[in-house]
Amino acid sequence: MNPRNHLIDLARATSVLVVVTFHCLLYQLDVVDGLPVVVPWAPLPHAAWWTASWFVMIIPLFFISGGFAHALVVDKLRDQGRSYTYYLASRAHRLVGPLSLFVGFCTALSTVGAWLGPSATSIALSAQFAQLLWFIAVYLVIVGVAPFMVTLHDRLPWVPLLVLGALAIAVDAWSLMAGDFTVRYANLLLVWPFCHQLGVAYHRGWFRSGPAWVPALVLAGCAAAIAVLIFGFGYPASSIGLGDIPIANVLPPTVAMAILGVAQACGLGLLERAAVARRLTRRTERGLAVANALAVTTYLWHIPCIVLAGGLLFGISRLAPSATGPLTSQLAMVLVTYAVIVLVIPVVGRLELALIPRLGDTPAPGVLPAYCLLVTGTGLIWRYGTVLHPDQPASALGLALLGGGMTWLARAAGAPPAVAAARRKPRID
């Protein structure tokens, strides 16, 4: 089996594009009394929008593609006889550059704003910018346990899916009975690992081998199951919370996201059977490789790019008032945002690359505690933002843990061979 799966690469790149496009549409730029006003996009909550929202919800696909990639990496490191410490260092050190640059930028911006202006406003904006880090925080946890989950799948394929699925159902049931949707935040570490495990299963041949009618039937069953949850158990009709739908299925995730993940895995299997993206031109392969290499960068920086695009459109509209209508349209926002992304993201990517620490052949044992600090700090920043101000001490704690974790990780990951030569680490198995 060819280890490189272009369909998975295409799915990952498409997922990023869908996220960027949706966030471009999330707010509309308007001009009131000569001043720019950001207006939340609030589509009417009718059946057409509800249905469409499930087709643009690609977060499960993110984790499925991640599971596929981790199965590939774990297999490679097993063949090389590499340790878990090396695996953790090799996966984590790549995030040091993107995280340090993005968090550093947001911290400088929000901290200056908090000390020079109303602190409450800057703290609130800082928390909004940091919302994107929920994905990074959850993904870091999954990265840490991925080798064990791959091994578990190889030994007991159905067990991790059944356990994670059952626990997610229990969380949803508890949430419905208690009337407390915050309980569903526990599903961050149940539903998304479930989707990640689907990616591991996909790498092992699930969904893309055997009769084609099986994934087709399962996909249809998933659609019916989501409908039953909505109409029979009172789940939100939309996958995304907008307008009159403040509580959705995605954050915190519900069991519906796990079911959607199964449907998307089946869809990938059907597309692979149809030979979609099986043979690509060399130029297309290179473009796809670049898009995937910059996926994390694009994800982290697309909101600042959207803000910059909005500022450019407003500035141009002031110079050409007659064109204000088209310039403040959602289509203009999407097109200009992508133009900004094409110009900005490669530059940011090069800066991130320069900040990524070297990876030694035998990383030091301190990689694991450093990684734990990295995960904890990212989680706190997601929750409390990136502002350094007495009014938000939890944010400072998160930044301190993240900074300490990245510094420690950089030193441990780049340790020379002599550091760990005397100690044999257990293999990934």
C-alpha positions in Angstrom: 0.0 0.0 0.0 1.4 3.4 -1.0 2.2 5.2 2.2 1.4 8.6 0.6 -2.3 9.0 0.2 -3.1 12.1 -2.0 -6.8 11.9 -1.1 -6.0 12.4 2.6 -3.7 15.3 1.7 -6.4 16.8 -0.4 -8.9 16.3 2.4 -6.6 18.1 4.9 -6.0 21.0 2.5 -9.7 21.3 1.7 -10.6 21.3 5.4 -8.4 24.3 6.0 -9.9 26.1 3.0 -13.4 25.5 4.2 -12.6 26.8 7.7 -11.0 29.9 6.2 -14.0 30.5 3.9 -16.5 30.0 6.6 -14.8 32.4 9.0 -14.7 35.0 6.2 -18.4 34.7 6.0 -18.9 34.7 9.7 -18.9 38.5 10.0 -19.9 41.1 7.4 -18.3 44.5 7.0 -20.7 47.4 6.9 -20.3 51.2 6.9 -22.5 53.2 9.3 -22.1 57.0 9.5 -18.8 56.7 7.7 -17.4 54.2 10.2 -16.7 50.5 9.7 -19.1 48.2 11.6 -18.7 44.5 11.9 -22.0 42.7 11.7 -22.3 39.0 12.6 -23.6 36.9 9.9 -26.9 35.4 11.0 -28.5 33.1 8.3 -32.1 32.3 8.9 -32.4 29.1 10.8 -34.4 27.2 8.3 -34.1 23.6 6.9 -31.9 24.6 4.0 -29.2 26.2 6.2 -29.4 23.3 8.7 -28.8 20.8 6.0 -26.0 22.8 4.4 -24.2 23.2 7.7 -23.6 19.5 7.9 -21.8 19.5 4.5 -19.4 22.3 5.5 -18.6 20.9 8.9 -15.2 19.4 8.3 -13.6 19.4 11.8 -14.1 15.6 12.1 -12.2 15.3 8.8 -9.2 17.2 10.3 -8.9 14.6 13.0 -9.4 11.7 10.6 -6.6 12.9 8.4 -4.5 13.4 11.6 -5.1 9.8 12.6 -4.0 8.5 9.2 -0.8 10.6 9.4 0.0 9.4 12.9 -0.5 5.7 11.9 2.0 6.4 9.1 4.5 8.1 11.4 4.2 5.4 14.2 4.8 2.6 11.6 7.9 4.4 10.3 9.4 5.0 13.7 8.6 1.4 14.8 10.6 0.2 11.7 13.5 2.5 12.8 13.4 1.2 16.4 12.7 4.8 17.7 11.6 5.5 21.2 8.4 7.2 22.4 10.6 10.1 23.5 11.9 10.6 20.0 8.3 10.4 18.6 7.1 13.0 21.0 10.0 15.3 20.3 9.7 14.9 16.5 6.0 15.8 16.6 6.1 18.6 19.2 9.2 20.5 18.1 7.5 21.4 14.8 4.8 23.3 16.7 7.3 25.5 18.7 7.8 27.8 15.8 4.1 28.4 14.8 3.0 28.6 18.5 5.7 31.0 19.6 5.2 33.3 16.7 1.4 33.4 16.9 1.2 33.6 20.7 4.0 36.2 20.8 2.2 38.4 18.3 -1.2 38.1 20.1 0.5 38.7 23.5 2.2 41.9 22.3 -0.9 43.3 20.7 -3.3 42.5 23.6 -0.9 43.5 26.3 -0.2 46.9 24.8 -3.9 47.4 24.3 -4.7 46.4 27.9 -2.2 48.8 29.4 -2.9 51.8 27.1 -6.7 51.4 26.8 -9.6 49.8 28.5 -8.3 46.5 29.8 -11.6 44.7 29.6 -11.8 45.3 25.9 -8.3 44.0 25.2 -8.8 41.0 27.5 -12.1 40.1 25.6 -10.4 40.5 22.2 -7.4 38.5 23.3 -9.7 35.7 24.4 -11.5 35.8 21.0 -8.2 35.5 19.1 -7.1 32.6 21.3 -10.3 30.7 20.6 -8.6 29.0 17.7 -6.2 27.3 20.1 -8.9 24.9 21.2 -7.9 22.7 18.2 -4.2 22.9 19.0 -4.8 22.0 22.6 -6.9 19.0 21.8 -4.6 17.9 19.0 -1.6 18.1 21.3 -3.3 15.7 23.7 -4.1 13.3 20.8 -0.5 13.5 19.5 0.7 12.4 23.0 -1.4 9.3 23.1 -1.4 8.5 19.3 1.3 5.7 19.5 -0.7 3.9 22.2 -3.9 4.3 20.3 -2.3 2.9 17.1 -1.0 -0.1 19.0 -4.4 -0.6 20.7 -6.1 -0.6 17.3 -3.6 -3.1 15.9 -4.4 -5.5 18.9 -8.0 -4.8 19.6 -9.4 -2.8 16.6 -12.9 -2.2 17.8 -12.2 -1.5 21.5 -11.0 2.2 21.3 -13.9 3.2 19.0 -16.5 1.4 21.2 -15.1 2.8 24.5 -14.8 6.4 23.2 -18.2 6.3 21.5 -19.9 4.9 24.6 -18.3 7.5 26.9 -19.4 10.3 24.5 -22.9 9.0 24.5 -22.9 8.9 28.3 -21.7 12.6 28.4 -24.4 13.7 26.0 -27.0 11.8 28.1 -25.8 13.4 31.2 -25.9 16.8 29.5 -29.4 16.4 28.3 -30.7 15.1 31.7 -28.9 17.9 33.6 -29.7 20.6 31.1 -26.1 21.7 31.2 -24.4 22.0 27.8 -21.0 22.8 29.4 -20.8 19.1 30.5 -20.2 18.4 26.8 -16.7 19.9 27.0 -15.7 16.5 28.3 -16.4 15.3 24.7 -13.4 17.3 23.5 -11.3 14.4 24.7 -13.8 11.7 23.6 -15.4 12.7 20.3 -12.3 14.1 18.6 -10.0 11.1 19.6 -12.9 8.9 18.3 -12.5 10.7 14.9 -8.7 10.4 15.1 -9.1 6.7 15.7 -11.2 6.5 12.5 -8.2 7.9 10.7 -6.0 5.1 12.1 -8.6 2.6 11.0 -8.7 4.1 7.6 -4.9 3.7 7.3 -5.3 0.1 8.2 -7.7 -0.4 5.3 -11.1 0.2 6.9 -13.7 2.0 4.8 -11.7 1.7 1.5 -11.6 -2.1 1.1 -14.3 -4.7 0.5 -17.7 -4.1 -1.2 -18.5 -0.5 -2.0 -22.1 -0.9 -0.8 -20.9 -1.3 2.8 -19.5 2.3 3.3 -22.4 3.6 1.2 -24.9 1.9 3.5 -23.1 3.1 6.6 -23.0 6.6 5.3 -26.8 6.6 4.7 -27.2 5.1 8.2 -25.1 8.0 9.7 -27.4 10.5 8.0 -30.4 8.8 9.4 -28.8 8.6 12.9 -28.1 12.4 12.9 -31.7 13.1 11.9 -32.9 10.9 14.8 -30.7 12.8 17.2 -32.1 16.1 16.0 -35.8 15.3 15.7 -36.0 12.6 18.4 -33.6 13.7 21.1 -33.6 17.5 20.7 -30.1 17.9 19.4 -29.3 21.2 17.6 -30.4 21.1 14.0 -27.3 22.9 12.8 -23.7 21.7 13.1 -22.6 25.3 13.7 -23.9 27.8 16.2 -25.1 30.9 14.4 -27.9 33.4 14.7 -30.8 31.9 16.6 -28.8 28.7 17.1 -26.4 29.6 20.0 -25.8 26.0 21.0 -24.5 23.7 18.2 -23.0 20.3 17.8 -19.3 21.3 17.2 -18.0 23.2 20.3 -18.5 21.5 22.6 -18.9 18.5 20.4 -21.8 16.1 20.6 -22.1 12.5 19.5 -23.4 13.8 16.2 -19.9 14.9 15.4 -18.6 11.3 15.9 -21.4 10.0 13.6 -20.4 12.7 11.1 -16.8 11.5 11.3 -17.9 7.9 10.4 -19.9 9.3 7.5 -16.9 11.3 6.3 -14.6 8.3 6.6 -17.0 6.3 4.5 -17.2 9.2 2.0 -13.4 9.1 1.7 -13.5 5.4 1.1 -15.9 5.8 -1.7 -13.8 8.6 -3.2 -10.7 6.4 -3.0 -12.5 3.6 -4.8 -13.4 6.1 -7.5 -9.6 6.8 -7.9 -10.0 10.5 -6.9 -6.6 12.1 -6.5 -4.9 8.8 -7.1 -2.7 10.2 -9.9 -1.7 13.8 -9.8 0.7 15.9 -11.9 4.1 16.7 -10.3 3.1 20.3 -10.0 -0.2 19.5 -8.3 1.6 17.2 -5.9 4.0 20.0 -5.0 1.2 22.5 -4.5 -0.7 20.0 -2.3 2.5 19.4 -0.3 3.0 23.1 0.3 -0.7 23.6 1.3 -0.4 20.8 3.9 3.0 22.0 5.2 1.4 25.4 5.8 -1.9 24.0 7.2 -1.2 24.9 10.8 0.2 28.3 9.8 -2.9 29.1 7.7 -5.2 27.9 10.5 -3.5 30.1 13.2 -3.1 33.2 11.1 -6.2 33.3 8.9 -8.2 35.4 11.4 -5.6 38.2 11.4 -5.6 37.9 7.6 -9.4 38.4 7.6 -9.0 41.5 9.9 -6.3 42.9 7.6 -8.5 42.2 4.5 -11.5 44.0 6.2 -9.3 47.0 6.9 -8.0 47.1 3.3 -11.6 46.9 1.9 -12.7 49.7 4.2 -9.8 51.9 3.3 -10.4 51.3 -0.4 -14.1 52.1 0.1 -13.2 55.5 1.6 -11.2 56.3 -1.6 -14.0 55.1 -3.8 -17.3 55.7 -2.0 -19.4 54.6 -5.0 -17.9 51.1 -4.7 -18.7 50.7 -1.0 -21.5 48.2 -1.6 -19.4 45.6 -3.6 -16.3 46.2 -1.5 -18.1 45.4 1.7 -19.8 42.3 0.3 -19.0 38.8 1.6 -17.6 37.8 -1.8 -15.1 40.7 -1.7 -14.1 39.7 1.9 -13.4 36.1 0.7 -11.4 37.1 -2.3 -9.3 39.7 -0.6 -8.7 37.5 2.4 -7.3 34.8 0.2 -5.1 37.3 -1.6 -3.8 38.4 1.8 -3.2 34.8 2.8 -1.3 34.0 -0.4 1.0 37.0 0.4 1.3 36.7 4.2 1.3 33.0 5.0 4.5 32.0 3.1 6.4 34.8 4.8 5.1 33.8 8.2 5.9 30.1 7.4 9.5 31.0 6.8 9.7 32.9 10.1 8.2 29.9 11.9 10.7 27.6 10.2 13.5 29.7 11.6 12.1 29.3 15.1 11.7 25.5 15.0 14.4 24.0 17.2 16.8 21.3 15.9 15.8 17.7 16.5 18.6 15.6 18.0 19.0 11.9 17.2 18.4 10.9 20.9 16.3 13.5 22.7 16.7 13.9 26.4 14.1 12.4 28.9 12.8 15.9 29.7 10.7 15.9 26.5 7.7 14.4 28.3 7.3 16.9 31.2 8.1 19.7 28.7 5.3 18.5 26.5 2.9 18.4 29.4 3.7 22.1 30.2 3.2 22.9 26.5 -0.3 21.2 26.5 -1.3 22.8 29.8 -0.2 26.3 28.7 -2.0 26.0 25.4 -5.2 25.0 27.2 -5.0 27.9 29.6 -4.3 30.4 26.8 -7.3 29.0 24.8 -9.5 29.6 27.8 -8.1 33.0 29.1 -6.3 34.6 26.2 -2.8 36.0 25.7 -2.9 39.3 27.7 -0.3 40.1 30.4 -2.4 42.2 32.9 -3.3 42.0 36.6 -7.0 41.7 35.6 -6.3 38.3 33.9 -3.7 36.4 35.9 -4.7 33.0 34.4 -3.6 34.2 31.0 -0.1 35.1 32.4 0.1 31.6 33.9 -0.8 30.0 30.6 1.9 32.1 28.8 4.5 31.2 31.4 3.7 27.5 31.1 3.7 27.6 27.4 7.0 29.5 27.2 8.6 27.3 29.8 7.4 24.2 28.0 8.6 25.3 24.6 12.1 26.4 26.0 12.5 23.1 27.8 11.3 21.1 24.8 13.7 22.9 22.5 16.6 22.0 24.7 15.5 18.4 25.3 14.6 17.7 21.7 17.9 18.9 20.4 20.0 17.0 23.0 23.2 15.5 21.5 23.5 11.8 21.3 25.7 11.6 24.4 22.9 12.8 26.6 20.8 9.6 26.3 23.3 7.1 24.9 23.6 5.4 28.3 19.9 4.8 28.6 17.9 2.6 26.3 14.3 3.9 25.7 11.5 1.5 25.1 10.4 1.2 21.5 7.0 2.3 20.1 5.1 -0.9 20.0 
